Amino acid sequence: MRHLEQELVALRQDVIDMWQLVISQVANTGDAILSFDKDLAMKVSMREKKVDAYELKIDSFCENIIALHQPVAIDLRFVLAVFKINSNLERIADFAYGISQILISNPSVILDAELINETNLRGMIEQVNKMLVQGLDAFENEKSDFASAIFSEDYKVDEINAQAPKIIANYIQKNPDRALECLQLVGAFRKMERMGDHCSNIAEEIFFYIDAKILKHSGKK
């Protein structure tokens, strides 16, 4: 096997490992906020540095491959796509960390289970988890059609996010003493919505890598 091929195989595995870690971070964050589990939120917080370490390692790996091997065609597209996927995965993990901090920084806040159901926070979390897993599946199997499903999933996330503020505002009017926790919930929704956007960005990079198509700003959604 050529040295470049060995480097690309190693890079692919690093990205997959990071991806799986980010999936775990998002899943744990979702479970933490739905069950008010402060210990689980703390676990997410403590693993944030591991995600950051992966990001730095993968960035450096990509830069070295381009500088030392000057890849072309699909190899170059792969490295460029990985470079951007890596950044998007790190941002998703940052948002998961941010949600975990809501629980850690406000230990006395317990979200109303009825409000969570009305806003469909659980459904939003499930959609984002699904998009992340679909993205990894598309990347590992080099199937751009797998990635295309992510765009429609992002629509669902956006719809839930658009409805949530109205529901929360009505709840605050009836329960003004719980305004703080409601504002925290709005923050969680915004972070989950941004996670969905980054999943769509990842899907775009998978299309670029596999099909040599640039979907950014193309209105593909």
C-alpha positions in Angstrom: 0.0 0.0 0.0 1.3 3.5 -0.9 2.2 5.7 2.0 -0.5 8.2 0.9 -3.1 5.4 1.0 -2.0 4.4 4.5 -2.3 8.0 5.7 -5.8 8.3 4.2 -6.9 5.1 5.9 -5.6 6.4 9.2 -7.3 9.7 8.7 -10.6 8.0 7.9 -10.4 6.0 11.1 -9.6 9.1 13.2 -12.7 10.9 11.8 -14.9 7.9 12.4 -13.6 7.6 16.0 -14.3 11.4 16.6 -17.8 11.0 14.9 -18.7 8.2 17.3 -17.6 10.3 20.3 -19.7 13.2 19.1 -22.7 10.9 18.6 -22.2 9.7 22.2 -21.9 13.3 23.5 -25.1 14.4 21.8 -27.0 11.3 23.0 -25.9 11.8 26.6 -26.7 15.5 26.4 -30.2 14.7 25.2 -30.7 12.1 28.0 -29.4 14.5 30.6 -31.7 17.3 29.8 -34.8 15.1 29.4 -34.1 13.4 32.8 -32.5 16.3 34.6 -29.4 14.1 35.1 -26.7 16.4 36.4 -24.1 13.6 36.6 -24.6 12.7 33.0 -24.3 16.4 32.0 -21.0 16.4 34.0 -19.8 13.4 32.0 -20.5 15.3 28.7 -18.6 18.3 30.1 -15.6 16.3 31.1 -15.3 14.6 27.6 -15.3 17.9 25.7 -11.5 18.2 25.9 -11.3 14.8 24.2 -13.3 16.1 21.3 -11.1 19.2 21.0 -8.0 16.9 21.0 -9.4 14.9 18.1 -10.2 18.1 16.2 -6.6 19.4 16.5 -5.2 16.0 15.5 -7.3 15.7 12.4 -6.7 19.2 11.3 -2.9 18.6 11.6 -3.3 15.3 9.8 -5.1 16.9 6.8 -2.6 19.7 6.6 0.3 17.3 6.6 -1.2 15.1 3.9 -1.8 18.0 1.6 1.7 19.5 2.2 3.6 16.3 1.9 1.7 14.2 -0.6 -0.2 16.8 -2.7 -3.2 14.5 -3.3 -5.4 14.9 -6.4 -8.9 14.0 -7.6 -10.9 12.0 -5.1 -8.1 11.8 -2.6 -7.9 15.6 -2.4 -11.7 15.9 -2.2 -11.6 13.4 0.7 -9.0 15.4 2.7 -10.8 18.7 2.1 -14.1 17.2 3.1 -12.7 15.6 6.2 -11.2 19.0 7.1 -14.6 20.6 7.1 -16.5 17.7 8.6 -14.0 17.7 11.4 -14.9 21.4 12.1 -18.6 20.8 12.0 -18.4 17.8 14.4 -16.4 19.9 16.8 -19.1 22.6 16.7 -21.8 20.1 17.3 -19.9 18.8 20.3 -19.6 22.4 21.5 -23.4 22.8 21.4 -23.8 19.6 23.3 -21.3 20.9 25.9 -23.3 24.2 26.1 -26.5 22.3 26.9 -24.8 20.3 29.5 -23.7 23.5 31.2 -27.3 24.6 31.5 -27.8 21.7 33.8 -24.5 22.0 35.6 -24.8 25.8 36.1 -28.4 25.7 37.2 -28.6 22.6 39.5 -31.9 23.8 41.0 -33.7 24.1 37.7 -36.0 21.2 36.8 -37.9 21.5 33.5 -41.6 20.9 33.5 -42.2 17.5 31.9 -45.5 18.7 30.4 -43.6 21.6 28.8 -41.0 19.3 27.3 -43.7 17.2 25.8 -45.6 20.2 24.3 -42.5 21.6 22.7 -41.4 18.1 21.5 -37.9 18.5 22.8 -37.5 14.7 22.8 -38.4 14.6 19.1 -35.9 17.3 18.3 -33.1 15.4 20.1 -34.1 12.2 18.3 -33.9 13.9 14.9 -30.5 15.3 15.6 -29.2 12.0 16.8 -30.6 10.4 13.7 -28.9 12.9 11.4 -25.5 12.3 13.0 -25.8 8.6 12.7 -27.0 8.9 9.0 -24.0 11.1 8.3 -21.6 8.6 9.7 -23.3 5.8 7.8 -23.1 7.8 4.5 -19.4 8.6 5.1 -18.4 5.0 6.0 -20.3 3.4 3.1 -19.5 6.2 0.7 -23.2 6.6 -0.1 -24.3 10.1 -1.0 -27.9 9.1 -1.2 -27.7 8.2 2.5 -26.6 11.8 3.1 -29.5 13.3 1.1 -31.9 12.1 3.8 -30.3 14.4 6.3 -31.6 17.5 4.5 -35.2 16.5 5.0 -34.5 15.6 8.7 -33.1 19.1 9.2 -36.5 20.4 8.0 -38.2 18.6 10.9 -35.7 20.0 13.4 -36.3 23.5 12.1 -40.1 23.1 12.3 -39.9 22.0 16.0 -37.6 24.9 16.8 -39.9 27.4 15.1 -42.9 26.3 17.2 -41.1 26.0 20.5 -40.8 29.8 21.4 -44.5 30.4 21.1 -45.3 27.4 23.3 -42.7 28.5 25.9 -44.0 32.1 25.8 -47.5 31.0 26.6 -46.2 28.8 29.4 -44.3 31.8 30.9 -47.5 33.9 30.9 -49.2 31.2 33.0 -46.2 30.4 35.1 -44.1 33.6 35.5 -42.2 32.1 38.5 -40.7 29.5 36.1 -39.4 32.1 33.6 -35.7 31.2 34.3 -36.0 27.5 33.4 -38.0 28.5 30.3 -35.2 30.8 29.1 -32.8 27.9 29.6 -35.0 25.7 27.5 -35.1 28.2 24.7 -31.3 28.2 24.8 -31.3 24.4 24.5 -33.6 24.5 21.5 -31.4 27.0 19.7 -28.3 24.8 20.3 -30.1 21.7 19.0 -31.2 23.6 15.9 -27.6 24.6 15.2 -26.6 21.0 15.6 -29.0 20.2 12.8 -27.5 22.9 10.6 -24.0 21.5 11.1 -25.3 18.0 10.2 -26.6 19.4 7.0 -23.2 21.0 6.4 -21.6 17.6 6.9 -24.0 16.1 4.3 -22.8 18.7 1.8 -19.2 17.7 2.4 -20.1 14.0 1.8 -21.7 14.9 -1.5 -18.5 16.9 -2.4 -16.2 14.0 -1.5 -18.2 11.2 -3.2 -19.9 12.9 -6.2 -17.7 16.0 -6.7 -20.8 18.1 -6.3 -20.9 21.4 -4.5 -24.2 21.9 -2.8 -23.3 24.9 -0.6 -25.7 27.9 -1.5 -27.3 25.8 -4.1 -30.8 25.7 -2.5 -30.6 21.8 -2.2 -32.9 21.9 0.8 
